[in-house]
Each structure stands twice: as C-alpha cells, then as structure tokens.
Amino acid sequence: MKDLKGALIFAQSGGPTSVINASAAGVFLEGLHSEQVTAVYGAAHGIRGILNEEMYDISKEDEKELLLLKQTPSSAMGSVRYKLKDADVDDTDYKRLLEVFKKYDVRYFFYNGGNDSMDTCNKISKYMAKSGYDMNVIGVPKTIDNDLYGTDHCPGFASAAKYIATTIMEINLDAKVYDTPMVCVIEAMGRNAGWLTASAALANAQGYGADLIYLPEVAFDVDKFVEDVKNVCAKNNNKCIAVVSEGIHDKDGVLICEKLGETAARDSFGHAQLGGVASMLAGLIKEKTGFKTRGIELSLMQRCGAHCASKTDIEETFQAGKEAVKAAVRGETDKMVCYARKEGDKYECEYKLLPLELAANTEKTVPVEWIINDGTGISEEFVKYAMPLIQGEADMVKENGLPRFAKLKKVLVEKR
C-alpha cells in the first residue's frame, strides 16, 4: 500500500552468515532517514521477539556502530528457528502479531532469512492483508546455502564460498607436505543444494583444490566413494582430498550421516540436524586402506568467517537492505528482494522483487549439468558463475590487530 506512515520492524531468522548484518545496516539506515518511517525497531530473536514484545530502539544507536554492522558476522538482533503454524490451523500467533503491530503502529515489516523465513514472512503478509491491517511486508534474503529461488545468488553465499575455497587451498598444501599417505575428507554445509560444496572448484581453479567433490544433487554410493579415493591415491602418491556435502544421501534418499552413524535429531521445521559425515567417511577410508586420514568439518566457521568475506557480497547485501525499505515505502508488499545479473562480460548486479510465495516454497539446486566426472567434479560453468561474486576484500576496521565488531546498545523499547 502506498503512502503508509508508521514504524518499521526488522527481524532476523535462521542460520547466521558473515554478511547478514550488512542487510540489517541497510534496512536500519534507510529506515532512519525515511520520512515515511516514524520509528525503527529491531526484534530480539526474530519473530519470537515480536510475540514477546522484545524490540530494540534502533534510533538510540550510534550511526558509526550501525555502519560497523557491515563487517560484523552473525545476527546482531539474535536469530531464531520458530515455525508459524498455518493460520487456518492455529491463528494464535497471528493474532498476537497483529496486536503488537497495532500497539506500536508498525506499518513496515522486514524478515531476514532463507526459505523457511520467507515462508514465515509470506504467512504474516497474507494474514495481515486478510485482517485488513495496512502493512507492507518485504523479505530480505539470506542464506549461505544459495538455494532461494528467483535470485541469481543469495547474500552470504559468496563470502562462505570464498572461505571454503581459501581453506581448501590451505588444507591442500598442509595435507600433501609429507611423503606418507594422507586422505582428507572435508565436509561443507548443504542439505539439498550443493552450492557451498561446489565452491571447492574455485580452489581447483587456482591449482590447489580437491580431487573429488560430491554434491547432494547426485546420489552417493559409499562403495564407489572408497574406490574413487583408492583410484586417486594410486595416481597421486597416496594423497587425496575429497569434499562432501553434509546432506549427501544414497539412491533411496537415506542420509549418509544416518547410514553410517545414528539417526539425526530434527529441528522445529522437521529438518535433520546434519554433521559428522566427513569423520565417518574418513574412518571408513582408514579401515579400508590403512592410510592416515582426517575428517574436517568446516561447521560454523564457514558461516561467519567475516575476516575472509567478499567485498562484493558485503556491498550487495547492504544495498539489498536499503532496496527492501525503498520498495516498501513506495508501496510494494508480499515480495522478496532478489539479485539479477546483468547481461554482458563484466559482472554487474541489479535488484528486482519476487512474490514471497515463490521464494518460500521453491528450492534452487546446482544444475545437474554442472556436476561432471561421474558425480565427482564441478564444471567450468560453476567457476564462471561464482568467481565474480567472491571478489574484493572487506574494508575491516581493527583494534589491537583484531576485528572491531559493532557494539550495539540494544535499548529495549518500553512496553505499552
């Protein structure tokens, strides 16, 4: 709806990234300078913060600290994994959200996250419209998994990819320094989409990459993996580096981490809590070959490695936050901000809007034609796609040789 005037609430959800706060900075600074926005709030721990009326008054923050959010990883407002039930099944939370929005005259709502977060954003948007409450709702994308539909790439992916590729190059040099056998199995994040694991190909492009790369888009065969490793070792002085996605599964859809280990626990969205497959596979290789092995799980480090962030990623994400506010103020709602790659040899990014329901319910995976060498390699097409995204170094302010992360006051809004 056009010509709305009222407060703005921004909330973060899902897994952290090294640049998620750059979009927060964009939303906050654009909101604070907008004539249509009367107050700017940051919800503590996502949607739960609104339900509990725990919100921070962003006008109390120093602008210098808000700008430092661009180089501060993780979720400055605090994140959450909270699943809203369908309103037709249980509208208790929706009624509470409407109550809070009315109480604080909130007319602009921004939710920052991935697929599940966009689903939450879509549900809230639809409920508010059905209730007749005038509010513009915009999704601000975030996910290192790079699996949101409709956007060329996702904020956070490039920095995580850069971290993974850099780390693999360093591991490559370390693991091959001795004249004894060594097999390293490196585990990257990725449940159904292998974009992060594919970023190992960026290290390959520099000549210090992985010998084998396995994505969840292709069924994984444990026996074939053992043979693949043996074949590489036979040709490579008994050295092999394999990179696997945490979500690799067999032809029947059974997760390899569950096949070789225990049944994974589930989060509030029903997703299996993955991890540990690298150690399992490394142990298997040691058993089959007798070689020294290492299972390396990049885990949280790949999400929040701000020291290795892509400047391109930071600046695009900051601008995405600003574009979200601009779109809402001019009357757009029930949309997500997306990246579009301009035509031409030189990489350039522009912004567009996508209906939330499309972003929420569709997952983007790595094109199968980019997966080569009988499921053990990644094509040059991926390298051409991803390499422009990781360019540039973060202009990181430091103190005592260490990063200076934002220090927010986090002044709670007085409950009404």
C-alpha positions in Angstrom: 0.0 0.0 0.0 1.3 3.5 -0.9 1.6 6.5 1.4 1.8 4.4 4.6 3.4 6.1 7.5 4.4 4.3 10.7 7.0 2.3 12.5 9.4 -0.3 10.9 10.3 -3.7 12.4 13.3 -5.7 11.2 13.9 -9.3 12.4 16.5 -12.0 11.6 15.9 -15.7 11.4 17.7 -19.0 10.6 21.4 -19.6 10.4 23.9 -16.7 10.7 26.2 -15.6 7.9 29.2 -13.3 7.7 27.2 -10.5 6.0 23.6 -10.8 7.4 24.2 -7.7 9.4 25.1 -5.8 6.3 21.5 -6.1 5.2 20.4 -5.1 8.7 22.6 -2.0 8.4 20.9 -1.2 5.1 17.4 -1.5 6.5 18.2 0.5 9.6 20.0 3.4 8.0 17.5 3.7 5.1 14.6 3.5 7.6 16.1 6.1 9.9 16.3 8.5 7.0 12.9 7.9 5.5 10.1 10.4 6.0 7.5 7.7 5.9 9.1 5.8 8.8 8.3 7.1 12.3 10.4 4.6 14.3 12.9 1.8 13.6 12.8 -1.3 15.7 14.9 -4.5 15.7 13.2 -7.6 17.0 15.1 -9.7 19.5 15.4 -13.3 18.2 13.3 -13.0 15.2 9.5 -13.5 15.2 9.7 -14.5 18.8 10.9 -11.1 19.8 7.7 -9.5 18.4 5.5 -12.1 20.1 7.2 -11.3 23.4 7.4 -7.5 22.7 11.2 -7.6 23.0 12.3 -5.0 20.5 15.3 -2.7 20.3 15.0 1.0 19.5 17.5 1.5 16.7 17.3 5.3 16.9 19.3 5.0 20.1 22.3 3.5 18.3 25.3 5.5 17.1 25.4 5.6 13.3 29.1 4.6 13.4 28.1 1.3 15.1 25.4 0.7 12.6 27.9 1.0 9.8 30.2 -1.4 11.6 27.4 -4.0 11.2 28.7 -4.3 7.6 31.8 -6.1 8.9 30.2 -7.9 11.9 29.2 -11.5 11.3 26.2 -13.4 12.7 22.8 -12.0 13.6 23.1 -8.8 15.6 19.5 -8.8 16.7 19.6 -12.5 17.6 18.1 -15.3 15.5 15.5 -18.0 15.9 14.1 -21.1 14.4 10.4 -20.7 15.0 7.8 -22.2 12.8 4.4 -20.5 12.5 1.5 -22.9 12.0 -0.9 -22.2 9.2 -3.3 -19.6 10.3 -6.2 -21.9 9.3 -4.9 -24.5 11.8 -4.0 -22.1 14.6 -4.0 -18.4 14.4 -2.9 -17.6 18.0 0.5 -16.3 17.0 -1.0 -14.2 14.1 -3.5 -12.5 16.4 -0.7 -11.7 18.8 1.5 -10.3 16.0 -1.4 -8.1 14.8 -1.9 -6.9 18.4 1.7 -5.9 18.7 1.8 -4.3 15.2 -1.2 -2.2 16.1 0.1 -1.3 19.5 3.3 0.1 18.1 1.8 1.4 14.8 4.0 -0.9 12.8 3.4 -0.4 9.0 6.6 -1.9 7.6 7.8 -5.4 8.4 11.1 -7.0 7.1 12.1 -10.5 7.8 15.7 -11.5 7.0 16.4 -15.2 6.3 16.2 -18.2 3.9 13.4 -20.5 2.6 11.7 -21.1 6.0 12.0 -17.4 6.9 10.4 -16.4 3.6 7.6 -18.8 4.3 7.1 -17.1 7.7 7.2 -13.7 6.0 4.6 -14.8 3.4 2.2 -16.2 6.1 2.4 -12.9 8.0 1.8 -10.8 4.9 -1.2 -12.9 3.9 -2.7 -12.8 7.4 -2.3 -9.0 7.8 -3.9 -8.4 4.4 -6.8 -10.7 5.2 -7.3 -8.9 8.5 -7.5 -5.6 6.8 -4.4 -4.2 8.5 -2.4 -1.9 6.2 1.2 -3.1 6.3 3.9 -3.6 3.7 5.9 -6.8 4.2 9.2 -7.4 2.4 11.5 -10.4 2.7 15.3 -9.7 2.9 17.1 -12.8 1.6 19.9 -14.5 3.5 21.4 -17.9 3.2 24.9 -19.3 2.6 23.2 -22.3 1.0 22.3 -20.2 -2.1 19.1 -22.1 -2.6 16.5 -19.4 -2.7 14.5 -19.4 -5.9 14.4 -16.4 -8.2 17.6 -14.7 -7.3 20.9 -15.1 -9.1 22.7 -15.7 -5.8 22.0 -15.2 -2.1 23.5 -12.8 0.4 26.2 -14.7 2.4 26.9 -17.4 -0.2 29.8 -15.6 -1.8 31.6 -15.0 1.5 31.1 -18.6 2.6 32.3 -19.9 -0.8 35.4 -17.7 -0.5 36.1 -19.0 2.9 35.7 -22.6 1.8 37.8 -22.2 -1.3 40.6 -20.5 0.7 40.5 -23.1 3.4 40.7 -26.0 0.9 43.7 -24.4 -0.7 45.4 -24.1 2.7 44.5 -27.7 3.6 45.8 -28.9 0.2 49.2 -27.5 0.9 49.2 -28.9 4.5 48.0 -32.4 3.7 50.5 -33.1 0.9 53.6 -31.9 2.6 54.7 -35.3 3.9 55.9 -38.4 1.9 53.4 -40.6 3.6 49.8 -41.4 2.6 47.1 -38.9 3.6 43.4 -38.7 2.8 41.4 -35.7 3.9 37.6 -35.6 3.8 36.2 -32.1 4.1 32.6 -31.5 5.0 30.8 -28.4 3.8 27.2 -27.3 4.6 24.4 -28.0 2.2 21.3 -30.1 2.9 19.7 -30.5 -0.5 21.7 -27.9 -2.5 25.4 -28.3 -3.0 26.4 -24.7 -3.9 28.8 -24.4 -0.9 30.5 -27.8 -1.6 30.8 -26.8 -5.3 32.8 -23.8 -4.2 35.7 -26.2 -3.8 36.0 -25.9 -7.6 37.2 -22.3 -7.0 40.2 -23.7 -5.2 40.7 -26.1 -8.1 40.8 -23.2 -10.5 43.8 -21.9 -8.5 45.6 -25.2 -8.7 45.2 -26.2 -5.0 41.8 -27.8 -4.9 40.1 -31.1 -4.2 40.5 -34.3 -6.1 36.9 -35.4 -5.5 33.7 -33.3 -4.9 30.3 -34.8 -4.0 27.1 -32.8 -4.0 23.6 -33.9 -2.7 22.1 -33.4 -6.1 23.6 -36.7 -7.1 23.0 -40.0 -5.1 26.1 -41.0 -3.1 27.4 -44.6 -3.1 29.7 -45.4 -0.2 31.4 -48.3 -2.0 32.0 -46.2 -5.1 33.4 -43.4 -2.9 36.0 -45.9 -1.4 37.0 -46.9 -5.0 37.2 -43.3 -6.1 39.6 -42.5 -3.3 41.7 -45.5 -4.0 41.9 -44.6 -7.7 43.0 -41.0 -6.9 45.6 -42.3 -4.4 47.0 -44.7 -6.9 47.7 -41.8 -9.3 48.6 -39.2 -6.7 51.3 -40.6 -4.4 48.7 -41.9 -2.0 47.2 -38.4 -1.4 43.6 -37.5 -1.8 41.4 -34.6 -0.8 37.6 -35.2 -1.0 34.9 -32.6 -0.3 31.4 -33.7 0.6 28.1 -32.0 1.3 26.7 -32.7 4.7 23.4 -33.6 3.0 24.8 -36.4 0.7 22.4 -39.4 0.6 22.1 -42.7 -1.2 19.8 -43.6 -4.1 17.0 -44.3 -1.7 17.3 -40.8 -0.1 18.9 -42.1 3.2 21.4 -39.6 4.5 24.9 -41.0 4.6 25.4 -39.5 8.1 22.5 -41.6 9.2 23.5 -44.6 7.2 27.0 -44.7 8.7 26.0 -43.3 12.1 22.9 -42.6 14.2 19.5 -41.1 13.2 19.8 -37.4 13.2 17.8 -35.2 15.5 15.2 -32.8 14.0 14.7 -29.1 14.4 11.4 -27.2 14.7 10.9 -27.2 10.9 11.5 -31.0 10.8 14.9 -30.8 9.2 17.5 -33.3 10.2 20.4 -31.8 12.1 23.3 -32.7 9.9 27.0 -33.1 10.5 29.7 -35.6 11.1 29.7 -37.3 7.7 33.4 -36.3 7.0 34.6 -38.1 10.1 32.5 -41.2 9.3 33.9 -41.4 5.7 37.4 -40.7 6.9 37.1 -43.5 9.4 35.8 -45.8 6.6 38.8 -45.0 4.3 41.3 -45.6 7.1 39.6 -49.0 7.7 39.7 -49.9 4.0 43.2 -48.6 3.2 45.2 -48.3 6.4 46.1 -44.7 5.4 46.3 -41.8 7.7 43.0 -39.8 7.3 41.5 -36.6 8.6 37.8 -35.8 8.7 37.4 -32.0 8.7 34.0 -30.4 9.4 34.0 -26.7 8.5 30.9 -26.3 10.6 30.2 -22.8 12.0 33.4 -21.4 10.6 32.2 -21.3 7.0 29.1 -19.3 8.1 30.7 -16.4 10.0 34.2 -16.0 8.5 34.0 -12.3 8.2 37.8 -11.9 8.0 37.6 -13.7 4.6 34.3 -12.0 3.4 33.8 -10.9 -0.1 33.5 -7.2 -0.5 31.2 -7.7 -3.4 28.9 -9.8 -1.1 29.1 -7.1 1.7 28.2 -4.2 -0.5 25.4 -6.1 -2.4 23.9 -7.2 0.9 24.0 -3.7 2.4 22.3 -2.3 -0.7 19.7 -5.2 -0.6 18.6 -4.0 2.8 18.2 -0.4 1.5 16.3 -1.6 -1.5 13.9 -3.5 0.7 13.0 -0.3 2.6 12.7 1.7 -0.6 10.4 -0.9 -2.1 8.1 -1.0 1.0 7.9 2.8 1.2 6.8 3.1 -2.4 4.0 0.6 -1.8 5.4 -2.8 -2.5 4.4 -5.7 -0.3 4.5 -9.5 -0.1 7.7 -9.6 -2.1 11.3 -10.6 -1.6 14.3 -8.6 -2.8 16.3 -10.6 -5.4 19.6 -10.2 -7.3 19.6 -10.2 -11.1 22.9 -10.5 -13.1 23.1 -8.0 -15.9 23.9 -9.3 -19.4 27.5 -8.8 -20.6 31.1 -9.9 -19.9 31.5 -7.6 -16.9 29.7 -8.7 -13.8 27.1 -6.3 -12.5 24.1 -6.8 -10.2 20.7 -5.2 -10.1 17.7 -5.7 -7.8 14.2 -6.9 -8.5 11.3 -8.2 -6.5 9.8 -11.7 -6.4 6.4 -12.8 -4.8 7.1 -14.2 -1.4 5.2 -17.4 -2.0 7.5 -18.3 -4.9 10.6 -17.7 -2.8 9.2 -19.6 0.2 8.2 -22.8 -1.5 10.9 -23.4 -4.2 14.4 -24.6 -3.7 17.2 -23.8 -6.2 19.8 -26.6 -6.6 23.0 -26.8 -8.6 22.3 -27.6 -12.2 23.0 -31.3 -12.8 24.9 -30.4 -16.0 27.4 -28.6 -13.8 28.2 -31.9 -12.0 30.7 -33.9 -14.0 33.2 -36.8 -13.8 30.6 -39.3 -12.8 29.4 -37.2 -9.9 32.9 -36.3 -8.5 33.6 -32.9 -10.1 32.3 -29.5 -10.9 32.3 -27.9 -14.4 33.9 -24.6 -15.5 30.3 -23.1 -15.8 30.1 -23.0 -12.0 33.5 -21.3 -11.7 32.4 -18.6 -14.2 29.2 -18.2 -12.2 30.8 -17.9 -8.7 34.2 -16.3 -9.3 32.8 -12.7 -9.8 30.9 -13.0 -6.5 33.9 -13.5 -4.3 35.9 -10.5 -5.5 37.2 -7.8 -3.2 38.4 -7.7 0.4 36.4 -6.4 3.3 37.5 -2.9 4.5 37.8 -4.2 8.0 38.3 -1.8 10.9 40.6 -3.4 13.5 41.6 -2.8 17.1 44.7 -4.4 18.6 45.1 -6.4 15.4 41.7 -7.9 15.7 38.3 -7.1 14.0 36.3 -4.3 15.6 32.8 -5.7 15.5 29.7 -3.5 16.2 28.8 -2.9 19.8 25.1 -2.0 19.9 23.4 -0.6 23.0 20.3 -2.6 22.4 18.0 -0.3 24.2 14.7 -2.2 24.6 11.5 -0.4 23.5 9.3 0.3 26.6 6.3 -1.9 26.5 3.0 -0.2 26.0 
